[in-house]
Amino acid sequence: MNNQPQIMDGDTLLFAVFCIDGIAERLDMSGAEVYRLLTGNGKILDSYILKYYDTLHTQGKEYIVDELVELMKDEGLVQ
């Protein structure tokens, strides 16, 4: 299994930062903490945010953040 993060173009990178910032704001955490959670065991950044970028980036911020926070809860990363 490849442990290297996916290479992102500029739009995808900006979207990943947008997601991290939105989650950090919602959960009152730092962006660095959220990044560590999203790239840890569950690999949510690669396996969900980047994988489904084409669909996710068409949604509104509230929907995106709700989905990601729920996924993080399902993965046991946050309460």
C-alpha positions in Angstrom: 0.0 0.0 0.0 1.3 3.4 -0.9 1.7 5.6 2.1 2.5 8.7 0.1 -0.1 11.5 0.1 -1.8 12.2 -3.2 -0.4 15.1 -5.3 -2.9 17.9 -5.4 -3.4 20.6 -8.0 -4.1 24.2 -6.8 -7.9 23.9 -6.8 -7.8 20.6 -4.8 -5.2 22.0 -2.4 -7.4 25.1 -1.8 -10.4 22.8 -1.2 -8.5 20.7 1.3 -7.5 23.8 3.2 -11.1 25.0 3.1 -12.3 21.7 4.6 -9.6 21.7 7.3 -10.4 25.3 8.2 -14.1 24.7 8.3 -13.7 21.7 10.6 -11.3 23.5 12.8 -13.7 26.4 13.2 -16.6 24.0 13.9 -14.7 21.9 16.5 -12.8 24.8 18.0 -9.4 23.2 17.1 -6.3 24.4 15.3 -5.9 23.6 11.7 -2.8 21.6 12.5 -4.8 19.4 14.9 -7.5 18.8 12.3 -4.9 18.0 9.6 -3.2 15.4 11.9 -6.6 13.8 12.5 -7.5 13.7 8.8 -4.2 12.3 7.7 -3.9 9.8 10.6 -5.2 6.2 10.8 -8.4 6.9 8.8 -6.7 8.8 6.1 -9.8 10.8 5.6 -8.0 13.5 3.6 -6.9 11.1 0.9 -9.7 8.5 1.1 -12.6 10.9 1.2 -11.9 14.6 0.7 -9.5 14.2 -2.2 -11.2 11.1 -3.6 -14.6 12.7 -3.7 -13.4 16.3 -4.5 -15.4 16.4 -7.7 -18.7 15.9 -5.9 -17.9 17.6 -2.5 -16.7 20.9 -3.9 -20.1 21.5 -5.5 -21.7 21.5 -2.1 -22.1 24.3 0.5 -19.7 24.8 3.4 -22.2 23.7 6.0 -23.0 20.5 4.2 -19.3 19.7 3.6 -18.3 20.4 7.2 -21.3 18.4 8.6 -20.4 15.4 6.4 -16.7 15.5 7.4 -17.4 16.0 11.1 -19.8 13.1 11.0 -17.3 10.9 9.2 -14.7 11.9 11.8 -17.1 10.9 14.6 -17.8 7.5 12.8 -14.1 6.9 12.7 -13.7 7.7 16.4 -11.5 10.7 15.8 -13.7 13.2 17.6 -16.7 13.1 19.9 
